[in-house]
Amino acid sequence: MSLIETVSKKLLRKSAIIYKQQISDSVYHIRLQSKSLKNVSYRPGCVLRVFCGMGADLGKREKARIYSVWNFNRTDQTIDIAVNTHSRGLGSNWAKLCKTGDIVYFTWHKGNFTLDHTGDHYLLIGDLCTLPHFYAINRHLPSGKTVDSLIYFGREGDLFPDIDGQEPFTFHQLPVNPTDAIIEKLSTFLLQATGRRIAYIGGDSRICLSVNRYFRQEIQTSDGQIRLKPFWAPVMRALK
Ligand SMILES: Cc1cc2nc3c(=O)[nH]c(=O)nc-3n(C[C@H](O)[C@H](O)[C@H](O)COP(=O)(O)OP(=O)(O)OC[C@H]3O[C@@H](n4cnc5c(N)ncnc54)[C@H](O)[C@@H]3O)c2cc1C
């Protein structure tokens, strides 16, 4: 083990995998337990940088992948994540091969794609890998808020319900990079939405950018009303 890796391990948070289950054709549910979680500041939409490539001959940034906190339990000191394996990269391989008892190093991040309570009407737009993120945000919204969702996916068998078994979202089976179809569906939503609207746009970077442009040019929404976070980009590895 390199000196850098030895030092990194001392600085990172350490956890153990205590549960792993395949929950759809391509997604694994993994539960981590860590004493370091007792005092973290949690907000729905937090993410982990998981060092999936510990031991591999890669740069520090190359070794990590970001996963959304699907569920956080401070009492039990556990975090649930759900990892989609379509990408077939480092993170995907890690999710397939890891097992209960494995030690996992990670860092904890709040970021800016977290829950904003100030809206009246929410719109969540994303793909399969945004599901854990949006399930967490949706579960923590105060009652009385209206939530619309536009979750696009390629294959029926990939989908999975929220951690409590609920299925709160509207799914749309669409071909790869379905920008036009999504924008068409958005116009219906925008006619119905009332009060302060907040849109969260995540997932495929191409869709994120096109939908963001549409909102800004056609609807003239203000900055605070659009939360944008590309989760992955074609050909690129490990977006931050
Ligand atoms: C804020 C944030 C939160 C995230 N949360 C989650 C999460 O909860 N669950 C989750 O599974 N992922 C999540 N991701 C994506 C995750 O960090 C990895 O990028 C993803 O798992 C791919 O990692 P990989 O090592 O398998 O593939 P990489 O080595 O990163 O990429 C290999 C190839 O696969 C392509 N690719 C990457 N992702 C996909 C995809 N979804 N579908 C098709 N092709 C793809 C890439 O363009 C590249 O060509 C999140 C990303 C961000 C930025």
The ligand as a MOL file (V3000), in Angstrom:
LIG
                    3D

  0  0  0     0  0            999 V3000
M  V30 BEGIN CTAB
M  V30 COUNTS 53 58 0 0 0
M  V30 BEGIN ATOM
M  V30 1 C -24.1770 14.4450 -6.9550 0
M  V30 2 C -24.0990 13.0440 -7.5280 0
M  V30 3 C -24.8360 12.0290 -6.9440 0
M  V30 4 C -24.7970 10.7350 -7.4790 0
M  V30 5 N -25.5580 9.7530 -6.9020 0
M  V30 6 C -25.5710 8.5170 -7.4500 0
M  V30 7 C -26.3650 7.4720 -6.8660 0
M  V30 8 O -27.0020 7.6530 -5.8240 0
M  V30 9 N -26.3570 6.2590 -7.4880 0
M  V30 10 C -25.6240 6.0180 -8.6480 0
M  V30 11 O -25.6560 4.9020 -9.1600 0
M  V30 12 N -24.8490 6.9790 -9.1830 0
M  V30 13 C -24.7980 8.2120 -8.6240 0
M  V30 14 N -24.0080 9.1840 -9.1760 0
M  V30 15 C -23.1410 8.8100 -10.3350 0
M  V30 16 C -21.8720 8.1050 -9.8010 0
M  V30 17 O -21.0570 9.0300 -9.0980 0
M  V30 18 C -20.9640 7.5370 -10.9100 0
M  V30 19 O -20.6510 8.5460 -11.8140 0
M  V30 20 C -21.6080 6.4330 -11.6690 0
M  V30 21 O -21.9550 5.4020 -10.7880 0
M  V30 22 C -20.6310 5.8690 -12.7110 0
M  V30 23 O -19.4630 5.3840 -12.0830 0
M  V30 24 P -18.5910 4.2360 -12.7130 0
M  V30 25 O -17.2600 4.2560 -12.0490 0
M  V30 26 O -19.3360 2.9370 -12.7340 0
M  V30 27 O -18.3890 4.6680 -14.2350 0
M  V30 28 P -17.3400 5.7230 -14.7890 0
M  V30 29 O -15.9820 5.1260 -14.8440 0
M  V30 30 O -17.4940 7.0010 -14.0340 0
M  V30 31 O -17.8980 5.9150 -16.2720 0
M  V30 32 C -17.7810 4.8780 -17.2400 0
M  V30 33 C -18.6550 5.2210 -18.4390 0
M  V30 34 O -20.0480 5.0500 -18.0990 0
M  V30 35 C -20.7970 6.2080 -18.4430 0
M  V30 36 N -21.8390 6.3850 -17.4230 0
M  V30 37 C -21.6990 6.8990 -16.1700 0
M  V30 38 N -22.8830 6.8760 -15.5080 0
M  V30 39 C -23.7790 6.3330 -16.3580 0
M  V30 40 C -25.1810 6.0440 -16.2510 0
M  V30 41 N -25.8750 6.3180 -15.1490 0
M  V30 42 N -25.7800 5.4720 -17.3170 0
M  V30 43 C -25.1010 5.1860 -18.4550 0
M  V30 44 N -23.7710 5.4470 -18.6150 0
M  V30 45 C -23.1290 6.0070 -17.5940 0
M  V30 46 C -19.7610 7.3460 -18.4460 0
M  V30 47 O -20.1470 8.3660 -19.3310 0
M  V30 48 C -18.4940 6.6630 -18.9290 0
M  V30 49 O -18.4630 6.6360 -20.3390 0
M  V30 50 C -23.9920 10.4740 -8.6370 0
M  V30 51 C -23.2150 11.4990 -9.1990 0
M  V30 52 C -23.2740 12.7770 -8.6670 0
M  V30 53 C -22.4430 13.8620 -9.3040 0
M  V30 END ATOM
M  V30 BEGIN BOND
M  V30 1 1 1 2
M  V30 2 1 2 3
M  V30 3 2 2 52
M  V30 4 2 3 4
M  V30 5 1 4 5
M  V30 6 1 4 50
M  V30 7 2 5 6
M  V30 8 1 6 7
M  V30 9 1 6 13
M  V30 10 2 7 8
M  V30 11 1 7 9
M  V30 12 1 9 10
M  V30 13 2 10 11
M  V30 14 1 10 12
M  V30 15 2 12 13
M  V30 16 1 13 14
M  V30 17 1 14 15
M  V30 18 1 14 50
M  V30 19 1 15 16
M  V30 20 1 16 17
M  V30 21 1 16 18
M  V30 22 1 18 19
M  V30 23 1 18 20
M  V30 24 1 20 21
M  V30 25 1 20 22
M  V30 26 1 22 23
M  V30 27 1 23 24
M  V30 28 2 24 25
M  V30 29 1 24 26
M  V30 30 1 24 27
M  V30 31 1 27 28
M  V30 32 2 28 29
M  V30 33 1 28 30
M  V30 34 1 28 31
M  V30 35 1 31 32
M  V30 36 1 32 33
M  V30 37 1 33 34
M  V30 38 1 33 48
M  V30 39 1 34 35
M  V30 40 1 35 36
M  V30 41 1 35 46
M  V30 42 1 36 37
M  V30 43 1 36 45
M  V30 44 2 37 38
M  V30 45 1 38 39
M  V30 46 1 39 40
M  V30 47 2 39 45
M  V30 48 1 40 41
M  V30 49 2 40 42
M  V30 50 1 42 43
M  V30 51 2 43 44
M  V30 52 1 44 45
M  V30 53 1 46 47
M  V30 54 1 46 48
M  V30 55 1 48 49
M  V30 56 2 50 51
M  V30 57 1 51 52
M  V30 58 1 52 53
M  V30 END BOND
M  V30 END CTAB
M  END
